[in-house]
Amino acid sequence: MLRWVEHRGRRIAHVVTTAHTNEFFSAIYPLHDRAEAWIDVDEGRTVRTALHNRHGFSRETFEEVTFDWQAHLLHVLEEKRHKGRLREVILDFGPFVYDSFDVFYAVRALPLANGGTANLPVYANRKVYGLSVRVDRVEPFDSQALGPISTLVVVPRSELDGKSQGDGRGEI
């Protein structure tokens, strides 16, 4: 779901995604997730995110992240309601950081070509990761709206403190 709001004279896109298990799987292990992002349309920056996850029959987590772009700080408030734990973290993210909501749009806007690479800092799970993307190949795609077009197949890789954070076999 997407709606447009105005906050302090800025145009903000409010994006909401949800995921729920169906009735059958909910009887075994229910999952109810809601993720929201408020993105400054003019700046192309995430202003705030909120995640509300309910997994199983008792696990419930709420996380709210506020981006302070002037001070280059992330304010993270995490509440693990099933454990009765509340944690607040402030991270310095340097000159810029992407959120998991806007990084896909940032990659699409990069002037990448076959064999090209880019590196982006991304915030997720109370950490700032290094995301590198490499264009592996160009493939044809028949779009219903645009007809035949060329697409880039991108291989992402994330690192934290110089250590790879996955098996490196994914493609976008």
Secondary structure, DSSP 8 states (H G I E B T S, - for coil): -EEEEEETTEEEEEEEEEEE--HHHHHHS-EEEEEEEEEETTTTEEEEEEEEEEETTTEEEEEEEEEETTTTEEEEEEEETTTTEEEEEEEE-TT--EETTTHHHHHHHS---TT-EEEEEEEETTEEEEEEEEEEEEEEEEETTTEEEEEEEEEEEEEETTEE-S-S----
